[in-house]
């Protein structure tokens, strides 16, 4: 039997008795009646805190805490409360948290997938790849997208953990949107090198194929946490270029520069600031799709009768 209670539909006062995936846990601390700990759990519709209010038997509470790990499926029986204007699940003496890995048959309840056709999007991206006339850039793109294993990982990868396109197929969806924006902009600003711009747009986020891991939820890999997708993607491109005879040095620098500067600012994680028109175009196309997609997602999941909602990344968002 699949899930029947999803996080986006929970309301204050509701009794919860369903399975969720653990994303984070915080160790036991003492409170007035005993010891408590906190989890963050998720399903395909969102993330919610869980507070477990245990007894004064510290060994019992620590034993339960130790049995839970990130990525585990847990069955939670508790009640939805509101705290600091946010919903959370409270598990008290009448509730329970138990492991539930054996009861989960459908991962789609926990990890969302894009609502767009992945095969169709992949076909559109391949059409852009075929349009690239520069022989070195064409060979570089084919070295990635002619590799079945890379294509499988690229098709399945998310574009983020939470902010935008955080779903299976999200990286492909985001990349195609960025390429579409760049292609349209180049048609208006023909001084830009179309082949370079399209290649940079296609490759700008390939490091995300290794930055994220998808199990019972979307999480960061150890490599991704320590190195980040910008460095990882630039390294992948550099290594692929090394296998192509006669790849022009200046073209190499420009393409890698586009990846390194794609976030636009040092404080946003870019090792370089965009210095060529194609890099500027890529940065703003990337930011445009990410922020618009994030805003749409926030509007779609908002649970308030107010006209506005505040987000720390985007500020105030009008909901009507």
TARA-V155520 format. One record per backbone hydrogen bond with DSSP energy under -1.0 kcal/mol. NH is the residue of the N-H (numbers start at 1). CO is the residue of the C=O. Records with the same first field share a line. If there is no record, write none. Layout:
BEGIN
NH=CO + CO
END
This chain:
BEGIN
9=6
10=7
13=80
14=11
16=78
18=76
20=74
21=42
22=72
23=40
24=40
26=38
29=36
31=34
34=31
35=55
36=29
37=52
38=26
39=50
40=24
41=48
42=21
43=46
44=109
46=43
48=41
50=39
51=89
52=37
53=91
54=35
58=56
61=57
62=58
63=59
64=60
65=61
66=62
67=63
68=65
71=22
72=69
74=20
75=98
76=18
77=96
78=16
79=90
80=14
81=88
83=86
86=83
88=81
89=49
90=79
91=51
95=92
96=77
98=75
100=73
103=100
104=101
109=106
110=107
111=107
114=168
121=117
122=118
123=119
124=120
125=121
126=122
127=123
128=124
129=125
130=126
132=129
138=134
139=135
140=136
141=137
142=138
143=139
145=141
146=142
147=144
151=147
152=148
153=149
154=150
155=151
156=152
157=153
159=165
167=165
168=112
170=167
171=157
173=169
174=170
175=171
176=172
177=173
178=174
179=175
180=176
181=177
182=178
183=179
184=180
185=181
186=182
187=183
189=185
192=189
197=193
198=194
199=195
200=196
201=197
202=198
203=199
204=200
206=203
208=205
209=206
210=207
211=207
212=208
213=219
215=217
219=213
221=211
225=221
226=222
227=223
232=228
233=229
234=230
235=231
236=232
237=233
238=234
239=235
240=236
241=237
242=238
243=240
244=241
247=244
252=248
253=249
254=250
255=251
256=252
257=253
258=254
259=255
260=256
261=257
262=259
264=261
269=266
270=265
272=260
280=276
281=277
282=278
283=279
284=280
285=281
286=282
287=283
288=284
289=285
290=286
291=287
292=288
293=289
294=290
295=291
296=292
297=293
298=294
299=295
300=296
301=297
309=317
311=315
315=311
317=309
319=307
END
